[in-house]
Amino acid sequence: MRILFLVLLLILNVYAEAKDSGTTRSSSKAKKAKSEVVAKKSTTSKSAKSRKTASRKASKKSANLDSASPESTSQSDTTDVSSNFANPAISATSVADTADEPIVVRDTIVDTIYVVRPELTKSESKPQSYNIPLPHQSAYLKEGFSVGLGAGLFNASEDCDCLGVWQGQLEYHYRDYVTGGFDVRFFGGTLDRDVMLMYQRYRLNVKFHKSFTVADFYAGAVLGLETTDLSEFRKELKDGVRRNRSDEVDSSKIAELDSLSDASEISQNSVYDKNCEKMFSLDGFTLGVEVGMGVTLSRYFGLMGSASYEFNFSWAQLVSFSPGVAFNLQEIWPWGRNNLRSTWVSFEMIFQRYFNRDVNEWAVAGFLGLQFGI
């Protein structure tokens, strides 16, 4: 019996200890719930203040939020999650609230990193460079100077001997559509059996351009000066011969020699006086107009051509056409490519004819020229 009594006491002690432990546990749970309620109240007050502050900030940052990239959105989401994990009080409060009433607390204060793509700024485009060959050893460059030199042969007519011809030009680009320049042309050589000619032409020009990437068209005005009159040359030559003969021959024989010389000159130079003299008997100023163009066919070759009309105050009218082809030396010349705007080697033909002088032939000239752009 004693043993049964002791076993009963042991069971009662175990039951009492179990009851006491349950009571302590319930009290700790109540205390914990109370602390969570207090945390909830403090958190809700803070969240209310944060909502007001966040609403003000959101109104200011709405434009930035609209322009934010998807990457920033995803990054902000991850930051929200990390911030929630970093604040266990907030998460615990939200859990406790769900037990009482369905209130969702959202933390709007988040350290968000916005990735804003910089606007693509247009790089300053370099001014397009032009390099188009033009007639008379010239070129369209849009800016700078153009210097040209040329030499060749000139055949005035079938009745005249060929002359050597040289020309040079200097042109400056005042604007991308206006150029002005100066050129000079010399004809020299033995024209016939009596006259060795040096014929000179000086011209000023102004051109208006319409340019494209590979082509240029222009129209301009020309003011020229002619300094040679072949009839005056012949007269001076004849007078000089007479004076030389008067020093050596008696005056009684001068008339006879003059008549013979005049007859021989008429018979020998009648053809020359008819054509050659009319080709080169210009003196004074010349006004004219010119139109032309140039085209770059490739990196190495280009074509050019021009047509002009000139009126000389000796009542002569001159029409000329100038086709040509050019080779871009700059493409195979490293120094020129690095230091010059252009370098063209050109071959140009000139076909010209005088009107109102009873000349029915076309004069022909050929030039081999070199052009530099500076």
Secondary structure as the mmCIF struct_conf table of DSSP 4:
data_model
#
loop_
_struct_conf.conf_type_id
_struct_conf.id
_struct_conf.beg_label_comp_id
_struct_conf.beg_label_asym_id
_struct_conf.beg_label_seq_id
_struct_conf.end_label_comp_id
_struct_conf.end_label_asym_id
_struct_conf.end_label_seq_id
HELX_RH_AL_P HELX_RH_AL_P1 ARG A 2 LYS A 60
BEND BEND1 LYS A 61 LYS A 61
HELX_RH_AL_P HELX_RH_AL_P2 SER A 62 SER A 67
HELX_RH_AL_P HELX_RH_AL_P3 PRO A 70 ALA A 86
HELX_RH_AL_P HELX_RH_AL_P4 PRO A 88 ASP A 100
BEND BEND2 GLU A 101 GLU A 101
HELX_LH_PP_P HELX_LH_PP_P1 VAL A 116 GLU A 119
HELX_LH_PP_P HELX_LH_PP_P2 THR A 121 SER A 123
HELX_LH_PP_P HELX_LH_PP_P3 SER A 125 SER A 129
STRN STRN1 ILE A 132 LEU A 134
TURN_TY1_P TURN_TY1_P1 PRO A 135 GLN A 137
STRN STRN2 SER A 138 TYR A 140
BEND BEND3 LYS A 142 GLU A 143
STRN STRN3 GLY A 144 ASN A 155
TURN_TY1_P TURN_TY1_P2 GLU A 158 ASP A 159
BEND BEND4 CYS A 160 CYS A 160
STRN STRN4 LEU A 163 HIS A 173
BEND BEND5 TYR A 174 TYR A 177
STRN STRN5 VAL A 178 THR A 190
BEND BEND6 ASP A 192 ASP A 194
STRN STRN6 MET A 196 SER A 211
BEND BEND7 THR A 213 VAL A 214
STRN STRN7 ALA A 215 ASP A 229
HELX_RH_AL_P HELX_RH_AL_P5 LEU A 230 GLU A 248
BEND BEND8 VAL A 249 VAL A 249
HELX_RH_AL_P HELX_RH_AL_P6 SER A 251 PHE A 280
STRN STRN8 SER A 281 THR A 296
BEND BEND9 SER A 298 TYR A 300
STRN STRN9 PHE A 301 ASN A 312
TURN_TY1_P TURN_TY1_P3 PHE A 313 TRP A 315
STRN STRN10 ALA A 316 ASN A 328
HELX_RH_3T_P HELX_RH_3T_P1 LEU A 329 ILE A 332
HELX_RH_AL_P HELX_RH_AL_P7 PRO A 334 ASN A 339
BEND BEND10 ARG A 341 ARG A 341
STRN STRN11 SER A 342 PHE A 355
BEND BEND11 ASN A 356 ARG A 357
STRN STRN12 ALA A 363 GLY A 373
#
